[in-house]
Amino acid sequence: MIETLQWTTLIVCGAAALSRIPNLIHKKNRSLFYIFALLTVATLLSIKGPYAAIDGLLGNTNVANLLLRFIIFGTIYFLGIRIAKAFGDTYGLQLIRGRAGYVVLAAISAALIVLFALLDTEGSSAGMAAVSMKDERNATLVEYYGAAGRAYPAYVCLAILPAMLRGVRSSLPVMLRLGALLLAIGAAAITLSLLFPLIPQSLGSVEFIINYTAILCFVFGLTLIWLARLRAGRTVTAHPGRPSAGRG
């Protein structure tokens, strides 16, 4: 079930990225392509087979996992900015790309690198599972490392979540409100990842479900918002004398 969810997510993200190539070539809404492309790479690196192959090229020391963490950081950063701008969330935007946001990003990134350096990372292991089983010290460090990796995405999602909830309750067109709802679910799911240490090992699959649900919600939510704006643009073109929603 988990592998099916992983590969399905990879296909959806890859298809979304490919669909944005024409706009990338014409230099229109390029940020969407970058977000979908980064989500595709992040999903690929979270699957055992591709992870082992890529990490093998990097020396079999789980550098691919550290790379994955920073790809996720970059993805969530650009995703948060894109969503905040789409919904006019100036406060959320400030929390992400203001001084506080960069301080949080720098501190968490430094902690992530230090913790990785302290680990005995020999031997490729998707999710660092085998690394954590080497000894008690490694197990503790992996827990801290994982917490650091989840902290920045949760910070960004908490910054934009209020605007998403306002969007759901607003009088915006249905497609935009549905997009806001999906984005809110994705943001809430990422925030819930902070509670992963409390989930029993027997329910470990819940973590995968939460993570991939978040990714799919972000992809479909952004797609719905893009389609809504495209539809609104066509309406304005068809009725040039009619003011567009949210303008003026």
N, C-alpha and C positions, 0 to 999 in steps of 0.2 A: 504493500500500500504506500509506504513512504517513498520508495523508488519511483512509483507511478506518479506520485504528487511532485517529486523533484523534476522528473523529465517533462511532465506536463507544464510545470512552471517555466522550465527552460525554453520549451517550444513557444509558449505564449510570449515570453519576454523577447525571444529572438524574432518572432513574427512582428511584434510591435516595433522593434528597432528597425527591421527591414522596411516596414511600411513608412518609416520616416526618412528614408534615404533621399527620395525626390525633394523633400523640403530642405534637407541638409545641403543638397547640391545647389538649390536655389536660395540658400541662406535665409530660410524662413523657419522660425521656431526651432532653431537648432538644439536648444537645451533639452527638448523632449527626446531627440535622438540620443544625446549623450546619457540621459537618465536611463532610457531603455537599454542602451548598450551596456552600461555599467551594471544594471540589474541582471543582464544576461551573463556577463562574466562572473558576477558574484554567485549566481545560481550554479553555473558550471563548476566553479571551484568548491562548491558545497557537496558535490556528488562524488562518491568514493572513487570510481574509475578515473574520471578526468583529473580529480585532485591528485591521485597517486602518480599519474603520468606527468603532470606539470611539476609536482614537487620533486619527482625523480630527476627532472632536468635541472632543478635548482639545488640538488645535493642531498635529497632525502632527509632534510632536517626541519621539515614543516615550515619553511619560509613561506610556502604558499598560503599557509593559514594566516600569517602576519600580513601578507599581501591582501588576502581576502578581507581582513578587518579594515584596512585602509581604503580598499575599494568601496566597502560598505559606508565608511565615513564620508567619502567623496559623494557617493550616490545620495545619501540622506541629506547632505549639505545642499546639493543642487536641487533635490526634490523639495526640501523645505522652502527654499527661496522661491521656486517656481509656484508652489501652492500658495504661499503667503502673498505673492504678487497677484496671483489669479483672483484672490478673494479680498484684496485690498487690506491685508492684515499688516499694518505698519509696525505694531508692537511685536508680533511674532517675527517679522523680518529683522527688527532691531536685535532681538534676542539671538538670532542665528548669525547675522553678519556684523553685529556691533562688537564693541570691545569685549563685553561679557561672553559672547559666543565664541570669539577667538581664544579667549583665556581658557574657557572650558575645553575647547578642542585641543589646544596645546598641552594642557595638563593631562588630559586623558590619553593623548597620543604618547606623551613621555612615559606615563605609567605603563602603557601597553608594551612599549619597546623595552623598558627595564625588566618587566616581568618575563617577557619572552627570552631576554638575555640570561635570566636566572634559571630558566628551565633546562632540563636535559631533553632536548628536542630531537635526538637521534631516532630515525625511523619514521617514515611517512605514516600519518594517521589522520584521516578526515575527522574533523571535530576534536582532535587532540585526545581521543579516547584512550589509545594505547599509551600515550605519554603520561596521562594521569594515573595509570595503573603501575607505573614503574616503582614508585615508593610513596610514602606519606607526604614527604616534602613536595614532590612533583604534583601530587593530587591537590594539595592546598594551593600551590602556585597556579595551577590550571584553573581552579575556581576563581581566583583573583583576576587572572588573565581574561577569563570569559566575562566576568563582571565588568571589567574595563571596556571590553569590546562591545558590550550592550549599553553602556552608560551614555555615550554620545548620541547614538540613534534615539534613545529614549528621551534625551534632553531636547533634541530637535522636534520630536513628535509631540512632546508636552507643550512646546512653544506654539505649534500650529493647531493643536487639537481644539482650543476654544473657538477659533475662526471657523473650523469645519462644522462644529456643532451649531454655530450661529447660521451658517449657510444652509444646514438641513432645516432649520426652523424658519428660514426667511421666505420671502415671496418670490424668490428667483424661479425661473422656469424649471419644470419637473426634472429635466435631464441634468441640469446643474445641481439641483438638490440631491439627486441620486448619486451623482459624482462626488458631492461633498460627503454623503453618507458612507460611501465606499472608502474614501480617503480617511474619514474619521475612524472607521473600523480598523483600517490598516495602521493608523497612528496609535490607536488603543492597544492593538495586538503587539506592536513593537514595545510599548510602554510596559505591557504585562511581562515581557521577557525579563524584566528586572527580578521577577519572582521565580525564575527558573531554578535557583538553588533550593527552593522549597518543594519542588516537584519530586516525588519518589522516583527512583531509578526504574521501577516497574512501569511507570507512566511516562517514560522518556520520549515516546512518540508524540506526546502532546506538544513538546517543544518544536518539533518539526512542523506539526500542523499549524501552530501559531505563526511561525516564521514564514511559511510559504503562503498562508492565508493573507498575511500582511502584504507580501510582494504582489500577489494576484489582485488584491484590493487596490493597491497603488496603481498598477498597470491599467486596470479597467476604469478606475476612477478618473485618472488623467485622460484616458481615451474618451470618456463620456464628456468631460469638460471641453476637450478639443472639438468633438463633434458638435456640441452645443454652440460653441463660438462660430464654428464653420456654418452651421445652420442659421445663426443670427446674422452672419455676414451676407449670406445669400438672400435673406429676407430684406435686409437693408438695400441690397443691390436691386432687388425686384421692386422695392418701394422707396426710391431715393428721397422722397419727401418726408418719410417717416423716421423720427429719431430712434436711434438704437437704444436698447435697454441698458441702463447703468451709465449712460453718457449724459453730458450736459449737466 
